[in-house]
Each structure stands twice: as C-alpha cells, then as structure tokens.
Amino acid sequence: MTFTDTTRERAREIIARYPADRSRSALLPLLHLVQAEEGYVSPAGVAFCAEVLGLNKAQVGAVATFYTMYKRKPTGDFLVSVCTNTMCNVLGGQEVYDTLSEHLGVGHDETTADGTITLEHAECLAACDYGPVMTVNYDFFDGVDASTAVGVVDELRAGGRPMPTRGARLCTLKEMAVQLAGFADERDGAVADGGPGEPTLRGLRLAQQHGVSVPGFDPNTPIRSKAEADKAAAEAKAKAEAAKPAPVEATTAPVKGGDGASAPTGVAEPVKPEAAAGSTAPDVKAPDDKSPQVRTAETRQPDASTAVPDAPGTKVPTDGTGTAPAAADARSAEAAGVAANAPAGDGKPAGDEAGAQERNLTEAKAGTDADGAGPADASETGAQK
C-alpha cells in the first residue's frame, strides 16, 4: 500500500518531535498513524515505519505485536471492549460480554459482517469504581448491564453516536488513532463534551467537606514558560556551583634521607590531604567511574590480591575461616565475554551473519553441494558441517 501525502507529512512532523539521535522513539505514534489510515497495522504499515525510521521490519513488528492497541487485522469502526477481570466480573461483566457476543454473532477479536463493530474482552480497563464497564474506542460507558450494552451497540450499528459516561463524544477508531498519534481532535466542540464521574470526584468532595487542603497551595499559581523554567534552572545551577567548597591545595613535606634526616637539597614531594590530616586509610579508587557490570563482577568475585576489604561497593568473600579465596581475574573474563558478544545495532539484529546467509542461499539455489550431492544429501552435509 502507498500511504497518502498527508500521512507522510504527519510522519515527518512526529519524527521532528524527537532528538535526531532518538528518532526511533517516534515508533509508537507512527504505528497509531498508519493504523489511522488502514484501520490496523498491516505489513505495509510495518514497512512504512521501518522505512521512515531506518529500522528493520523485525524491530517494528516486535513493538506492534507487543501492545494490544495495535491491531494486526482489519478492525471495525468501533472497538467495543468489555472488562471481564475480577471486579467487573463479580459485578456482571462476563454476562455483559456473553450477551453482546450472542447478540452480534461474533467472539473475541472478531468483527461483525457489516464492518461496524469489533468485540473484545479486556483484562482490566482501570475503572473498578465504575464497574462493570465497557469502552467504545477507549471511551468509557460505566455501570453497564446486558441491556444497556446491547442498546449502545445497536445505536452504533444504526449510525448513531451514543454519549460516553465520561469523556468527549465518540469518534471512529481511525479518528481515535490520529489523536493517539499526537494530533488534536478537529471536530468542532468535540472535546467540550462529557465530564468526570462522581466516584472520581468523591475525594474532592470529602476534602471540601472536612476542610482538607494542601498547606500553602495556591490554585492561581501561574505555570512558568519554558524560557522562565530554563532561566530558573540556570540560576539554581550557578548558585550550587558557587556554594561548592574551594579545592584543597596539596601540601608538601620534606623528603627524608637514608639516615632519617631531611634531604640536604630540600626537595619536597606532595602530600595528599588525607595523609596531611593523619589518615591511615588506603587510597582506594572510588567505584563510581566503573560500569555497573564491572562493579557487579568485582563485588561477586574480586581479585583477592588487590581488593580492599572495606572499599566502597566491594566485598571480599571468604571461605568461613576469614581467608579470601584465590585471585580471580574477573575483568579478563568480562572482557572476553564482551568481545565474544558484540552488541546489535539498530540496523542488524545480533547473530545476523551476512556471510553465512549468502552461503546458504547459494547452496540452496545450486541444489547440490560442492561434492555433487542431491538436495537431501546436501541437507545432511550442511547439518554435519
């Protein structure tokens, strides 16, 4: 499928929202965008996302199959989701789903013959205080029962748009996907409809009734602009820098001669601040500049010949008698593991060896191996190799 110029323009706008080296973060809204045009994420939609982001299709497909909001087959104009999890189930959610399934003649993740409604049961819609609930294109219908749910779907199939209990007026799944991609609802007055439910406001009502409020809270506090926030952050950083203590200058001590007397030349060597203060603690390098993997390896099995028992982040294991085990070169082992397992880049998954693939394709096309064996023998030879 060739996507429209509008979709391609919107894709560029979505990608521009992210830093240049983080463009793959735009994948989620891009998947909603292609779903807005086709009604589901098709193989062509996966290829489109991979093309504009410079990824391979496997990487895009892995994300598209992980999230349930991305549909992998054509979906109706209205996605009706009925919660059948514990709370809603106890309150009658399963009965609502079973009634709709029988009334519409479809099961889970199936679409009516007219292409209007796709039915699904949802594990949880995060509205237990309104149960049993169902959503139509993710807008809530609270406290439903079998008869009210049937009334909603019948009105949808007749071309109507029943008003959700909470939220804006209904739109089609494709229109909803455009909004999920990050674009405003262009319908006049659409977002002015609806309102919060009473259970949502219950906490506010109790706070007003009992005079509970946040100390020092001013609801009229203006929200700072980005420029004002950046300026305040810069001032705070400058203030913190100014409050830092001045660095301690190294002091010097005379160098002792072989007889314990001061060297006649008066040559001096620097003395560390800890030594000047009379500390006898060993000079242990802080572990914070090491990678987490190195710190973990050294903590589990440090090199007993160099590890300091009380060094930060390091603990030398013992055999129960207080004796440290034999030295273990944890860093060498880690380096060998890193060298043998090169990280995968965005363009090629780990283990994707082009040479092996080309060799296998060449042998498959030839139909025989280098010894003239047939396809069956070639398979055996390949397995032995």
PyMOL commands that set and color helices and strands:
alter all, ss='L'
color gray80, all
select helices_A, chain A and resi 5-15+20-38+43-53+57-64+86-90+93-104+128-130+146-157+173-180+190-192+198-210+226-243+273-276+287-289+292-300+330-340+354-366+375-384
alter helices_A, ss='H'
color red, helices_A
select strands_A, chain A and resi 78-83+110-111+117-122+134-136+139-141+251-254+268-271
alter strands_A, ss='S'
color yellow, strands_A
deselect
rebuild
show_as cartoon
